[in-house]
Amino acid sequence: MTDFPRFNHVFALDEVTIAESGDLAVVRGSYRFMYDDNTPEQVDIGKLVSVWVYLTGDWRLELIISNSDIPPVPPI
């Protein structure tokens, strides 16, 4: 937050699957992250999958993986 004080992000949940036991969930979605509102051309857009567990009355993030849709910059 200190490095990017004017960042802007949006998360969209596309699918939430909850285990029959009710204590495990898998979330699939997408994100859009702008590092600085003053430079909107610098944006990262991608997708994510996360695993949540229900422990002691709270949902807790156990694992997350994200993948940018922007092609990597080739090495110089």
N, CA, C and O atoms as a Tripos MOL2 file, in Angstrom:
@<TRIPOS>MOLECULE
protein
  304   303    76     0     0
PROTEIN
NO_CHARGES

@<TRIPOS>ATOM
      1 N           0.8150   -1.1870    0.0000 N.3       1 MET1
      2 CA          0.0000    0.0000    0.0000 C.3       1 MET1
      3 C           0.8640    1.2580    0.0000 C.2       1 MET1
      4 O           0.4990    2.2650   -0.6080 O.2       1 MET1
      5 N           1.9870    1.2030    0.6680 N.am      2 THR2
      6 CA          2.8750    2.3560    0.7020 C.3       2 THR2
      7 C           3.4890    2.6080   -0.6680 C.2       2 THR2
      8 O           3.6430    3.7560   -1.0860 O.2       2 THR2
      9 N           3.8400    1.5280   -1.3660 N.am      3 ASP3
     10 CA          4.4440    1.6610   -2.6950 C.3       3 ASP3
     11 C           3.4550    2.1410   -3.7530 C.2       3 ASP3
     12 O           3.8470    2.7940   -4.7200 O.2       3 ASP3
     13 N           2.1790    1.8200   -3.5710 N.am      4 PHE4
     14 CA          1.1490    2.1780   -4.5570 C.3       4 PHE4
     15 C          -0.0330    2.8650   -3.8580 C.2       4 PHE4
     16 O          -1.1010    2.2640   -3.7380 O.2       4 PHE4
     17 N           0.1360    4.1000   -3.3990 N.am      5 PRO5
     18 CA         -0.9250    4.7520   -2.6190 C.3       5 PRO5
     19 C          -2.1920    5.0580   -3.4060 C.2       5 PRO5
     20 O          -3.2480    5.2460   -2.8030 O.2       5 PRO5
     21 N          -2.1200    5.1130   -4.7300 N.am      6 ARG6
     22 CA         -3.3060    5.4230   -5.5420 C.3       6 ARG6
     23 C          -3.7280    4.2320   -6.3960 C.2       6 ARG6
     24 O          -4.2960    4.4050   -7.4740 O.2       6 ARG6
     25 N          -3.4490    3.0220   -5.9120 N.am      7 PHE7
     26 CA         -3.8090    1.8540   -6.7120 C.3       7 PHE7
     27 C          -5.3330    1.7030   -6.7500 C.2       7 PHE7
     28 O          -6.0510    2.2250   -5.8970 O.2       7 PHE7
     29 N          -5.7950    0.9830   -7.7540 N.am      8 ASN8
     30 CA         -7.2160    0.7520   -7.9450 C.3       8 ASN8
     31 C          -7.3770   -0.6970   -8.3890 C.2       8 ASN8
     32 O          -6.7170   -1.1310   -9.3320 O.2       8 ASN8
     33 N          -8.2370   -1.4380   -7.7280 N.am      9 HIS9
     34 CA         -8.4040   -2.8380   -8.0940 C.3       9 HIS9
     35 C          -9.8850   -3.2280   -8.1050 C.2       9 HIS9
     36 O         -10.7060   -2.6620   -7.3850 O.2       9 HIS9
     37 N         -10.1890   -4.2070   -8.9410 N.am     10 VAL10
     38 CA        -11.5380   -4.7470   -9.0490 C.3      10 VAL10
     39 C         -11.4100   -6.2630   -9.1410 C.2      10 VAL10
     40 O         -10.6160   -6.7820   -9.9250 O.2      10 VAL10
     41 N         -12.1940   -6.9610   -8.3380 N.am     11 PHE11
     42 CA        -12.2560   -8.4150   -8.4090 C.3      11 PHE11
     43 C         -13.6680   -8.8130   -8.7960 C.2      11 PHE11
     44 O         -14.6370   -8.2550   -8.2820 O.2      11 PHE11
     45 N         -13.7880   -9.7660   -9.6900 N.am     12 ALA12
     46 CA        -15.0940  -10.2810  -10.0890 C.3      12 ALA12
     47 C         -15.1060  -11.7910   -9.8510 C.2      12 ALA12
     48 O         -14.2510  -12.5150  -10.3610 O.2      12 ALA12
     49 N         -16.0730  -12.2510   -9.0810 N.am     13 LEU13
     50 CA        -16.2130  -13.6770   -8.8310 C.3      13 LEU13
     51 C         -17.0760  -14.2810   -9.9280 C.2      13 LEU13
     52 O         -18.2200  -13.8700  -10.1210 O.2      13 LEU13
     53 N         -16.5350  -15.2460  -10.6400 N.am     14 ASP14
     54 CA        -17.2640  -15.9020  -11.7160 C.3      14 ASP14
     55 C         -17.9760  -17.1590  -11.2330 C.2      14 ASP14
     56 O         -19.0560  -17.4980  -11.7170 O.2      14 ASP14
     57 N         -17.3610  -17.8470  -10.2730 N.am     15 GLU15
     58 CA        -17.9460  -19.0970   -9.7930 C.3      15 GLU15
     59 C         -17.4380  -19.3910   -8.3870 C.2      15 GLU15
     60 O         -16.2460  -19.2610   -8.1120 O.2      15 GLU15
     61 N         -18.3420  -19.7830   -7.5050 N.am     16 VAL16
     62 CA        -17.9980  -20.2130   -6.1520 C.3      16 VAL16
     63 C         -18.5760  -21.6070   -5.9680 C.2      16 VAL16
     64 O         -19.7770  -21.8160   -6.1380 O.2      16 VAL16
     65 N         -17.7210  -22.5550   -5.6220 N.am     17 THR17
     66 CA        -18.1560  -23.9270   -5.3840 C.3      17 THR17
     67 C         -17.8700  -24.2660   -3.9270 C.2      17 THR17
     68 O         -16.7280  -24.1830   -3.4750 O.2      17 THR17
     69 N         -18.9090  -24.6460   -3.1970 N.am     18 ILE18
     70 CA        -18.7600  -24.9850   -1.7840 C.3      18 ILE18
     71 C         -18.9390  -26.4890   -1.6270 C.2      18 ILE18
     72 O         -19.8780  -27.0830   -2.1560 O.2      18 ILE18
     73 N         -18.0080  -27.0890   -0.8810 N.am     19 ALA19
     74 CA        -18.0710  -28.5360   -0.6520 C.3      19 ALA19
     75 C         -19.3380  -28.8900    0.1230 C.2      19 ALA19
     76 O         -19.8660  -28.0730    0.8780 O.2      19 ALA19
     77 N         -19.8050  -30.0880   -0.0680 N.am     20 GLU20
     78 CA        -21.0090  -30.5550    0.6240 C.3      20 GLU20
     79 C         -20.8480  -30.4630    2.1420 C.2      20 GLU20
     80 O         -21.8250  -30.2600    2.8620 O.2      20 GLU20
     81 N         -19.6230  -30.6130    2.6220 N.am     21 SER21
     82 CA        -19.3540  -30.5210    4.0630 C.3      21 SER21
     83 C         -19.5140  -29.0910    4.5890 C.2      21 SER21
     84 O         -19.6690  -28.8860    5.7930 O.2      21 SER21
     85 N         -19.4770  -28.1080    3.6940 N.am     22 GLY22
     86 CA        -19.6750  -26.7100    4.0800 C.3      22 GLY22
     87 C         -18.4630  -26.0220    4.6630 C.2      22 GLY22
     88 O         -18.5710  -24.8930    5.1420 O.2      22 GLY22
     89 N         -17.2980  -26.6770    4.6350 N.am     23 ASP23
     90 CA        -16.1140  -26.0650    5.2390 C.3      23 ASP23
     91 C         -14.9820  -25.8050    4.2440 C.2      23 ASP23
     92 O         -13.8660  -25.4740    4.6450 O.2      23 ASP23
     93 N         -15.2630  -25.9530    2.9590 N.am     24 LEU24
     94 CA        -14.2570  -25.7440    1.9250 C.3      24 LEU24
     95 C         -14.9320  -25.1160    0.7110 C.2      24 LEU24
     96 O         -16.0180  -25.5370    0.3120 O.2      24 LEU24
     97 N         -14.2930  -24.1200    0.1320 N.am     25 ALA25
     98 CA        -14.8490  -23.4660   -1.0530 C.3      25 ALA25
     99 C         -13.7300  -23.1720   -2.0430 C.2      25 ALA25
    100 O         -12.5970  -22.8890   -1.6540 O.2      25 ALA25
    101 N         -14.0640  -23.2420   -3.3250 N.am     26 VAL26
    102 CA        -13.1480  -22.8820   -4.4060 C.3      26 VAL26
    103 C         -13.7950  -21.7280   -5.1560 C.2      26 VAL26
    104 O         -14.9590  -21.7980   -5.5480 O.2      26 VAL26
    105 N         -13.0270  -20.6720   -5.3490 N.am     27 VAL27
    106 CA        -13.5230  -19.4650   -6.0110 C.3      27 VAL27
    107 C         -12.7270  -19.2570   -7.2950 C.2      27 VAL27
    108 O         -11.4980  -19.3130   -7.2910 O.2      27 VAL27
    109 N         -13.4420  -19.0170   -8.3900 N.am     28 ARG28
    110 CA        -12.8080  -18.7040   -9.6680 C.3      28 ARG28
    111 C         -13.2730  -17.3140  -10.0720 C.2      28 ARG28
    112 O         -14.4570  -16.9910   -9.9710 O.2      28 ARG28
    113 N         -12.3330  -16.4930  -10.5300 N.am     29 GLY29
    114 CA        -12.7200  -15.1430  -10.9010 C.3      29 GLY29
    115 C         -11.6800  -14.4400  -11.7480 C.2      29 GLY29
    116 O         -10.7790  -15.0580  -12.3150 O.2      29 GLY29
    117 N         -11.8340  -13.1240  -11.8130 N.am     30 SER30
    118 CA        -10.9120  -12.3020  -12.5920 C.3      30 SER30
    119 C         -10.5950  -11.0330  -11.8090 C.2      30 SER30
    120 O         -11.2820  -10.6790  -10.8500 O.2      30 SER30
    121 N          -9.5430  -10.3660  -12.2410 N.am     31 TYR31
    122 CA         -9.1370   -9.1390  -11.5600 C.3      31 TYR31
    123 C          -8.6620   -8.1020  -12.5670 C.2      31 TYR31
    124 O          -8.2960   -8.4200  -13.6980 O.2      31 TYR31
    125 N          -8.6810   -6.8720  -12.1260 N.am     32 ARG32
    126 CA         -8.1140   -5.7460  -12.8680 C.3      32 ARG32
    127 C          -7.4220   -4.8770  -11.8270 C.2      32 ARG32
    128 O          -8.0550   -4.4060  -10.8820 O.2      32 ARG32
    129 N          -6.1260   -4.6670  -12.0030 N.am     33 PHE33
    130 CA         -5.3350   -3.9350  -11.0250 C.3      33 PHE33
    131 C          -4.6050   -2.7890  -11.7170 C.2      33 PHE33
    132 O          -3.8150   -3.0050  -12.6360 O.2      33 PHE33
    133 N          -4.8770   -1.5820  -11.2680 N.am     34 MET34
    134 CA         -4.1880   -0.4020  -11.7710 C.3      34 MET34
    135 C          -3.2370    0.0770  -10.6610 C.2      34 MET34
    136 O          -3.6720    0.3640   -9.5460 O.2      34 MET34
    137 N          -1.9680    0.1580  -10.9720 N.am     35 TYR35
    138 CA         -0.9680    0.5030   -9.9700 C.3      35 TYR35
    139 C          -1.1070    1.9340   -9.4730 C.2      35 TYR35
    140 O          -0.8090    2.2260   -8.3150 O.2      35 TYR35
    141 N          -1.5550    2.8150  -10.3380 N.am     36 ASP36
    142 CA         -1.6770    4.2320   -9.9830 C.3      36 ASP36
    143 C          -2.7800    4.8490  -10.8390 C.2      36 ASP36
    144 O          -2.7350    4.7770  -12.0670 O.2      36 ASP36
    145 N          -3.7570    5.4490  -10.1940 N.am     37 ASP37
    146 CA         -4.8530    6.0890  -10.9350 C.3      37 ASP37
    147 C          -4.3500    7.1670  -11.8950 C.2      37 ASP37
    148 O          -5.0270    7.4880  -12.8720 O.2      37 ASP37
    149 N          -3.1790    7.7220  -11.6280 N.am     38 ASN38
    150 CA         -2.6180    8.7630  -12.4960 C.3      38 ASN38
    151 C          -2.0020    8.1950  -13.7720 C.2      38 ASN38
    152 O          -1.7390    8.9400  -14.7170 O.2      38 ASN38
    153 N          -1.7700    6.8870  -13.8060 N.am     39 THR39
    154 CA         -1.2160    6.2390  -15.0030 C.3      39 THR39
    155 C          -2.0840    5.0280  -15.3590 C.2      39 THR39
    156 O          -1.6610    3.8880  -15.1660 O.2      39 THR39
    157 N          -3.2910    5.2660  -15.8750 N.am     40 PRO40
    158 CA         -4.2120    4.1540  -16.1510 C.3      40 PRO40
    159 C          -3.7440    3.2070  -17.2430 C.2      40 PRO40
    160 O          -4.2950    2.1140  -17.3770 O.2      40 PRO40
    161 N          -2.7450    3.5920  -18.0280 N.am     41 GLU41
    162 CA         -2.2370    2.6830  -19.0620 C.3      41 GLU41
    163 C          -1.4290    1.5330  -18.4530 C.2      41 GLU41
    164 O          -1.2000    0.5230  -19.1180 O.2      41 GLU41
    165 N          -0.9980    1.6750  -17.2080 N.am     42 GLN42
    166 CA         -0.2680    0.6090  -16.5270 C.3      42 GLN42
    167 C          -1.2690   -0.2190  -15.7260 C.2      42 GLN42
    168 O          -1.5400    0.0650  -14.5600 O.2      42 GLN42
    169 N          -1.8020   -1.2290  -16.3650 N.am     43 VAL43
    170 CA         -2.8500   -2.0370  -15.7460 C.3      43 VAL43
    171 C          -2.5290   -3.5160  -15.9230 C.2      43 VAL43
    172 O          -1.9420   -3.9140  -16.9290 O.2      43 VAL43
    173 N          -2.9110   -4.3180  -14.9530 N.am     44 ASP44
    174 CA         -2.7690   -5.7600  -15.0580 C.3      44 ASP44
    175 C          -4.1730   -6.3630  -14.9990 C.2      44 ASP44
    176 O          -4.9590   -6.0450  -14.1070 O.2      44 ASP44
    177 N          -4.4710   -7.2230  -15.9450 N.am     45 ILE45
    178 CA         -5.7650   -7.8890  -16.0160 C.3      45 ILE45
    179 C          -5.4890   -9.3860  -16.0470 C.2      45 ILE45
    180 O          -4.6000   -9.8410  -16.7660 O.2      45 ILE45
    181 N          -6.2440  -10.1440  -15.2760 N.am     46 GLY46
    182 CA         -5.9970  -11.5790  -15.2670 C.3      46 GLY46
    183 C          -7.1020  -12.3640  -14.6010 C.2      46 GLY46
    184 O          -8.2130  -11.8730  -14.4000 O.2      46 GLY46
    185 N          -6.7710  -13.5900  -14.2650 N.am     47 LYS47
    186 CA         -7.7440  -14.4840  -13.6470 C.3      47 LYS47
    187 C          -7.1370  -15.1040  -12.3890 C.2      47 LYS47
    188 O          -5.9220  -15.0780  -12.1900 O.2      47 LYS47
    189 N          -8.0090  -15.6620  -11.5450 N.am     48 LEU48
    190 CA         -7.5300  -16.2290  -10.2910 C.3      48 LEU48
    191 C          -8.3890  -17.4170   -9.8720 C.2      48 LEU48
    192 O          -9.5450  -17.5480  -10.2730 O.2      48 LEU48
    193 N          -7.7920  -18.2690   -9.0590 N.am     49 VAL49
    194 CA         -8.4790  -19.3710   -8.4020 C.3      49 VAL49
    195 C          -7.9980  -19.3580   -6.9590 C.2      49 VAL49
    196 O          -6.8010  -19.2480   -6.6970 O.2      49 VAL49
    197 N          -8.9330  -19.4700   -6.0240 N.am     50 SER50
    198 CA         -8.5520  -19.4960   -4.6160 C.3      50 SER50
    199 C          -9.3070  -20.5950   -3.8850 C.2      50 SER50
    200 O         -10.4070  -20.9870   -4.2750 O.2      50 SER50
    201 N          -8.6910  -21.0800   -2.8190 N.am     51 VAL51
    202 CA         -9.2860  -22.1040   -1.9690 C.3      51 VAL51
    203 C          -9.4760  -21.4980   -0.5840 C.2      51 VAL51
    204 O          -8.5430  -20.9420   -0.0030 O.2      51 VAL51
    205 N         -10.6950  -21.6110   -0.0620 N.am     52 TRP52
    206 CA        -11.0410  -21.0660    1.2460 C.3      52 TRP52
    207 C         -11.4650  -22.2070    2.1670 C.2      52 TRP52
    208 O         -12.0970  -23.1680    1.7290 O.2      52 TRP52
    209 N         -11.1090  -22.0890    3.4550 N.am     53 VAL53
    210 CA        -11.5450  -23.0600    4.4570 C.3      53 VAL53
    211 C         -12.3050  -22.3170    5.5490 C.2      53 VAL53
    212 O         -11.9860  -21.1760    5.8830 O.2      53 VAL53
    213 N         -13.3150  -22.9840    6.0970 N.am     54 TYR54
    214 CA        -14.1170  -22.4030    7.1620 C.3      54 TYR54
    215 C         -13.6070  -22.9460    8.4820 C.2      54 TYR54
    216 O         -13.7860  -24.1250    8.7890 O.2      54 TYR54
    217 N         -12.9640  -22.0740    9.2710 N.am     55 LEU55
    218 CA        -12.3740  -22.4650   10.5500 C.3      55 LEU55
    219 C         -12.8710  -21.5390   11.6460 C.2      55 LEU55
    220 O         -12.8850  -20.3180   11.4830 O.2      55 LEU55
    221 N         -13.2720  -22.1150   12.7450 N.am     56 THR56
    222 CA        -13.6870  -21.3660   13.9440 C.3      56 THR56
    223 C         -14.5840  -20.1680   13.6250 C.2      56 THR56
    224 O         -14.3890  -19.0750   14.1560 O.2      56 THR56
    225 N         -15.5670  -20.3910   12.7520 N.am     57 GLY57
    226 CA        -16.5570  -19.3600   12.4680 C.3      57 GLY57
    227 C         -16.1820  -18.3360   11.4170 C.2      57 GLY57
    228 O         -16.9370  -17.3890   11.1990 O.2      57 GLY57
    229 N         -15.0370  -18.4910   10.7540 N.am     58 ASP58
    230 CA        -14.5980  -17.5370    9.7320 C.3      58 ASP58
    231 C         -14.1030  -18.2710    8.4940 C.2      58 ASP58
    232 O         -13.5270  -19.3550    8.5900 O.2      58 ASP58
    233 N         -14.3330  -17.6670    7.3260 N.am     59 TRP59
    234 CA        -13.7370  -18.1610    6.0940 C.3      59 TRP59
    235 C         -12.3310  -17.5930    6.0030 C.2      59 TRP59
    236 O         -12.1320  -16.3880    6.1600 O.2      59 TRP59
    237 N         -11.3560  -18.4580    5.7490 N.am     60 ARG60
    238 CA         -9.9530  -18.0390    5.6580 C.3      60 ARG60
    239 C          -9.3600  -18.5010    4.3290 C.2      60 ARG60
    240 O          -9.5880  -19.6230    3.8760 O.2      60 ARG60
    241 N          -8.6040  -17.6090    3.7320 N.am     61 LEU61
    242 CA         -7.9500  -17.9240    2.4610 C.3      61 LEU61
    243 C          -6.8110  -18.8940    2.7120 C.2      61 LEU61
    244 O          -5.8890  -18.6020    3.4730 O.2      61 LEU61
    245 N          -6.8790  -20.0360    2.0740 N.am     62 GLU62
    246 CA         -5.8590  -21.0690    2.2350 C.3      62 GLU62
    247 C          -4.8250  -21.0140    1.1140 C.2      62 GLU62
    248 O          -3.6300  -21.1830    1.3550 O.2      62 GLU62
    249 N          -5.2920  -20.7750   -0.1160 N.am     63 LEU63
    250 CA         -4.4070  -20.8120   -1.2690 C.3      63 LEU63
    251 C          -4.9970  -19.9430   -2.3680 C.2      63 LEU63
    252 O          -6.2110  -19.9180   -2.5700 O.2      63 LEU63
    253 N          -4.1280  -19.2310   -3.0760 N.am     64 ILE64
    254 CA         -4.5870  -18.4370   -4.2160 C.3      64 ILE64
    255 C          -3.5270  -18.5080   -5.3090 C.2      64 ILE64
    256 O          -2.3260  -18.5200   -5.0360 O.2      64 ILE64
    257 N          -3.9930  -18.5530   -6.5370 N.am     65 ILE65
    258 CA         -3.0960  -18.4860   -7.6820 C.3      65 ILE65
    259 C          -3.7320  -17.5340   -8.6860 C.2      65 ILE65
    260 O          -4.9360  -17.5850   -8.9360 O.2      65 ILE65
    261 N          -2.9090  -16.6710   -9.2500 N.am     66 SER66
    262 CA         -3.4120  -15.7400  -10.2630 C.3      66 SER66
    263 C          -2.5250  -15.8190  -11.4940 C.2      66 SER66
    264 O          -1.3690  -16.2360  -11.4300 O.2      66 SER66
    265 N          -3.0960  -15.4090  -12.6070 N.am     67 ASN67
    266 CA         -2.3900  -15.5000  -13.8760 C.3      67 ASN67
    267 C          -2.7610  -14.2910  -14.7110 C.2      67 ASN67
    268 O          -3.9280  -14.1000  -15.0520 O.2      67 ASN67
    269 N          -1.7750  -13.4750  -15.0390 N.am     68 SER68
    270 CA         -2.0130  -12.2740  -15.8320 C.3      68 SER68
    271 C          -2.3320  -12.6280  -17.2750 C.2      68 SER68
    272 O          -1.7690  -13.5680  -17.8360 O.2      68 SER68
    273 N          -3.2410  -11.8640  -17.8700 N.am     69 ASP69
    274 CA         -3.5580  -12.0370  -19.2780 C.3      69 ASP69
    275 C          -2.6140  -11.2270  -20.1790 C.2      69 ASP69
    276 O          -2.6430  -11.3690  -21.4020 O.2      69 ASP69
    277 N          -1.7890  -10.3890  -19.5730 N.am     70 ILE70
    278 CA         -0.8650   -9.5540  -20.3260 C.3      70 ILE70
    279 C           0.3880  -10.3650  -20.6620 C.2      70 ILE70
    280 O           0.9720  -10.9790  -19.7700 O.2      70 ILE70
    281 N           0.8090  -10.3810  -21.9130 N.am     71 PRO71
    282 CA          2.0050  -11.1450  -22.2750 C.3      71 PRO71
    283 C           3.2370  -10.6100  -21.5470 C.2      71 PRO71
    284 O           3.3660   -9.4030  -21.3430 O.2      71 PRO71
    285 N           4.1350  -11.5020  -21.1580 N.am     72 PRO72
    286 CA          5.3540  -11.0500  -20.4860 C.3      72 PRO72
    287 C           6.2420  -10.2410  -21.4010 C.2      72 PRO72
    288 O           6.2300  -10.4260  -22.6180 O.2      72 PRO72
    289 N           6.9980   -9.3610  -20.8240 N.am     73 VAL73
    290 CA          7.9580   -8.5520  -21.5860 C.3      73 VAL73
    291 C           9.1690   -9.4240  -21.8860 C.2      73 VAL73
    292 O           9.7260  -10.0260  -20.9690 O.2      73 VAL73
    293 N           9.5920   -9.5090  -23.1430 N.am     74 PRO74
    294 CA         10.7480  -10.3470  -23.4800 C.3      74 PRO74
    295 C          12.0210   -9.7660  -22.8520 C.2      74 PRO74
    296 O          12.1680   -8.5490  -22.7450 O.2      74 PRO74
    297 N          12.9270  -10.6410  -22.4440 N.am     75 PRO75
    298 CA         14.2020  -10.1500  -21.8590 C.3      75 PRO75
    299 C          15.0350   -9.4080  -22.8990 C.2      75 PRO75
    300 O          14.9600   -9.6760  -24.0980 O.2      75 PRO75
    301 N          15.8150   -8.4850  -22.4100 N.am     76 ILE76
    302 CA         16.6730   -7.6810  -23.3040 C.3      76 ILE76
    303 C          17.9590   -8.4180  -23.5580 C.2      76 ILE76
    304 O          18.8220   -7.9220  -24.2830 O.2      76 ILE76
@<TRIPOS>BOND
     1     1     2 1
     2     2     3 1
     3     3     4 2
     4     3     5 am
     5     5     6 1
     6     6     7 1
     7     7     8 2
     8     7     9 am
     9     9    10 1
    10    10    11 1
    11    11    12 2
    12    11    13 am
    13    13    14 1
    14    14    15 1
    15    15    16 2
    16    15    17 am
    17    17    18 1
    18    18    19 1
    19    19    20 2
    20    19    21 am
    21    21    22 1
    22    22    23 1
    23    23    24 2
    24    23    25 am
    25    25    26 1
    26    26    27 1
    27    27    28 2
    28    27    29 am
    29    29    30 1
    30    30    31 1
    31    31    32 2
    32    31    33 am
    33    33    34 1
    34    34    35 1
    35    35    36 2
    36    35    37 am
    37    37    38 1
    38    38    39 1
    39    39    40 2
    40    39    41 am
    41    41    42 1
    42    42    43 1
    43    43    44 2
    44    43    45 am
    45    45    46 1
    46    46    47 1
    47    47    48 2
    48    47    49 am
    49    49    50 1
    50    50    51 1
    51    51    52 2
    52    51    53 am
    53    53    54 1
    54    54    55 1
    55    55    56 2
    56    55    57 am
    57    57    58 1
    58    58    59 1
    59    59    60 2
    60    59    61 am
    61    61    62 1
    62    62    63 1
    63    63    64 2
    64    63    65 am
    65    65    66 1
    66    66    67 1
    67    67    68 2
    68    67    69 am
    69    69    70 1
    70    70    71 1
    71    71    72 2
    72    71    73 am
    73    73    74 1
    74    74    75 1
    75    75    76 2
    76    75    77 am
    77    77    78 1
    78    78    79 1
    79    79    80 2
    80    79    81 am
    81    81    82 1
    82    82    83 1
    83    83    84 2
    84    83    85 am
    85    85    86 1
    86    86    87 1
    87    87    88 2
    88    87    89 am
    89    89    90 1
    90    90    91 1
    91    91    92 2
    92    91    93 am
    93    93    94 1
    94    94    95 1
    95    95    96 2
    96    95    97 am
    97    97    98 1
    98    98    99 1
    99    99   100 2
   100    99   101 am
   101   101   102 1
   102   102   103 1
   103   103   104 2
   104   103   105 am
   105   105   106 1
   106   106   107 1
   107   107   108 2
   108   107   109 am
   109   109   110 1
   110   110   111 1
   111   111   112 2
   112   111   113 am
   113   113   114 1
   114   114   115 1
   115   115   116 2
   116   115   117 am
   117   117   118 1
   118   118   119 1
   119   119   120 2
   120   119   121 am
   121   121   122 1
   122   122   123 1
   123   123   124 2
   124   123   125 am
   125   125   126 1
   126   126   127 1
   127   127   128 2
   128   127   129 am
   129   129   130 1
   130   130   131 1
   131   131   132 2
   132   131   133 am
   133   133   134 1
   134   134   135 1
   135   135   136 2
   136   135   137 am
   137   137   138 1
   138   138   139 1
   139   139   140 2
   140   139   141 am
   141   141   142 1
   142   142   143 1
   143   143   144 2
   144   143   145 am
   145   145   146 1
   146   146   147 1
   147   147   148 2
   148   147   149 am
   149   149   150 1
   150   150   151 1
   151   151   152 2
   152   151   153 am
   153   153   154 1
   154   154   155 1
   155   155   156 2
   156   155   157 am
   157   157   158 1
   158   158   159 1
   159   159   160 2
   160   159   161 am
   161   161   162 1
   162   162   163 1
   163   163   164 2
   164   163   165 am
   165   165   166 1
   166   166   167 1
   167   167   168 2
   168   167   169 am
   169   169   170 1
   170   170   171 1
   171   171   172 2
   172   171   173 am
   173   173   174 1
   174   174   175 1
   175   175   176 2
   176   175   177 am
   177   177   178 1
   178   178   179 1
   179   179   180 2
   180   179   181 am
   181   181   182 1
   182   182   183 1
   183   183   184 2
   184   183   185 am
   185   185   186 1
   186   186   187 1
   187   187   188 2
   188   187   189 am
   189   189   190 1
   190   190   191 1
   191   191   192 2
   192   191   193 am
   193   193   194 1
   194   194   195 1
   195   195   196 2
   196   195   197 am
   197   197   198 1
   198   198   199 1
   199   199   200 2
   200   199   201 am
   201   201   202 1
   202   202   203 1
   203   203   204 2
   204   203   205 am
   205   205   206 1
   206   206   207 1
   207   207   208 2
   208   207   209 am
   209   209   210 1
   210   210   211 1
   211   211   212 2
   212   211   213 am
   213   213   214 1
   214   214   215 1
   215   215   216 2
   216   215   217 am
   217   217   218 1
   218   218   219 1
   219   219   220 2
   220   219   221 am
   221   221   222 1
   222   222   223 1
   223   223   224 2
   224   223   225 am
   225   225   226 1
   226   226   227 1
   227   227   228 2
   228   227   229 am
   229   229   230 1
   230   230   231 1
   231   231   232 2
   232   231   233 am
   233   233   234 1
   234   234   235 1
   235   235   236 2
   236   235   237 am
   237   237   238 1
   238   238   239 1
   239   239   240 2
   240   239   241 am
   241   241   242 1
   242   242   243 1
   243   243   244 2
   244   243   245 am
   245   245   246 1
   246   246   247 1
   247   247   248 2
   248   247   249 am
   249   249   250 1
   250   250   251 1
   251   251   252 2
   252   251   253 am
   253   253   254 1
   254   254   255 1
   255   255   256 2
   256   255   257 am
   257   257   258 1
   258   258   259 1
   259   259   260 2
   260   259   261 am
   261   261   262 1
   262   262   263 1
   263   263   264 2
   264   263   265 am
   265   265   266 1
   266   266   267 1
   267   267   268 2
   268   267   269 am
   269   269   270 1
   270   270   271 1
   271   271   272 2
   272   271   273 am
   273   273   274 1
   274   274   275 1
   275   275   276 2
   276   275   277 am
   277   277   278 1
   278   278   279 1
   279   279   280 2
   280   279   281 am
   281   281   282 1
   282   282   283 1
   283   283   284 2
   284   283   285 am
   285   285   286 1
   286   286   287 1
   287   287   288 2
   288   287   289 am
   289   289   290 1
   290   290   291 1
   291   291   292 2
   292   291   293 am
   293   293   294 1
   294   294   295 1
   295   295   296 2
   296   295   297 am
   297   297   298 1
   298   298   299 1
   299   299   300 2
   300   299   301 am
   301   301   302 1
   302   302   303 1
   303   303   304 2
@<TRIPOS>SUBSTRUCTURE
     1 MET1         2 RESIDUE 1 A MET
     2 THR2         6 RESIDUE 1 A THR
     3 ASP3        10 RESIDUE 1 A ASP
     4 PHE4        14 RESIDUE 1 A PHE
     5 PRO5        18 RESIDUE 1 A PRO
     6 ARG6        22 RESIDUE 1 A ARG
     7 PHE7        26 RESIDUE 1 A PHE
     8 ASN8        30 RESIDUE 1 A ASN
     9 HIS9        34 RESIDUE 1 A HIS
    10 VAL10       38 RESIDUE 1 A VAL
    11 PHE11       42 RESIDUE 1 A PHE
    12 ALA12       46 RESIDUE 1 A ALA
    13 LEU13       50 RESIDUE 1 A LEU
    14 ASP14       54 RESIDUE 1 A ASP
    15 GLU15       58 RESIDUE 1 A GLU
    16 VAL16       62 RESIDUE 1 A VAL
    17 THR17       66 RESIDUE 1 A THR
    18 ILE18       70 RESIDUE 1 A ILE
    19 ALA19       74 RESIDUE 1 A ALA
    20 GLU20       78 RESIDUE 1 A GLU
    21 SER21       82 RESIDUE 1 A SER
    22 GLY22       86 RESIDUE 1 A GLY
    23 ASP23       90 RESIDUE 1 A ASP
    24 LEU24       94 RESIDUE 1 A LEU
    25 ALA25       98 RESIDUE 1 A ALA
    26 VAL26      102 RESIDUE 1 A VAL
    27 VAL27      106 RESIDUE 1 A VAL
    28 ARG28      110 RESIDUE 1 A ARG
    29 GLY29      114 RESIDUE 1 A GLY
    30 SER30      118 RESIDUE 1 A SER
    31 TYR31      122 RESIDUE 1 A TYR
    32 ARG32      126 RESIDUE 1 A ARG
    33 PHE33      130 RESIDUE 1 A PHE
    34 MET34      134 RESIDUE 1 A MET
    35 TYR35      138 RESIDUE 1 A TYR
    36 ASP36      142 RESIDUE 1 A ASP
    37 ASP37      146 RESIDUE 1 A ASP
    38 ASN38      150 RESIDUE 1 A ASN
    39 THR39      154 RESIDUE 1 A THR
    40 PRO40      158 RESIDUE 1 A PRO
    41 GLU41      162 RESIDUE 1 A GLU
    42 GLN42      166 RESIDUE 1 A GLN
    43 VAL43      170 RESIDUE 1 A VAL
    44 ASP44      174 RESIDUE 1 A ASP
    45 ILE45      178 RESIDUE 1 A ILE
    46 GLY46      182 RESIDUE 1 A GLY
    47 LYS47      186 RESIDUE 1 A LYS
    48 LEU48      190 RESIDUE 1 A LEU
    49 VAL49      194 RESIDUE 1 A VAL
    50 SER50      198 RESIDUE 1 A SER
    51 VAL51      202 RESIDUE 1 A VAL
    52 TRP52      206 RESIDUE 1 A TRP
    53 VAL53      210 RESIDUE 1 A VAL
    54 TYR54      214 RESIDUE 1 A TYR
    55 LEU55      218 RESIDUE 1 A LEU
    56 THR56      222 RESIDUE 1 A THR
    57 GLY57      226 RESIDUE 1 A GLY
    58 ASP58      230 RESIDUE 1 A ASP
    59 TRP59      234 RESIDUE 1 A TRP
    60 ARG60      238 RESIDUE 1 A ARG
    61 LEU61      242 RESIDUE 1 A LEU
    62 GLU62      246 RESIDUE 1 A GLU
    63 LEU63      250 RESIDUE 1 A LEU
    64 ILE64      254 RESIDUE 1 A ILE
    65 ILE65      258 RESIDUE 1 A ILE
    66 SER66      262 RESIDUE 1 A SER
    67 ASN67      266 RESIDUE 1 A ASN
    68 SER68      270 RESIDUE 1 A SER
    69 ASP69      274 RESIDUE 1 A ASP
    70 ILE70      278 RESIDUE 1 A ILE
    71 PRO71      282 RESIDUE 1 A PRO
    72 PRO72      286 RESIDUE 1 A PRO
    73 VAL73      290 RESIDUE 1 A VAL
    74 PRO74      294 RESIDUE 1 A PRO
    75 PRO75      298 RESIDUE 1 A PRO
    76 ILE76      302 RESIDUE 1 A ILE
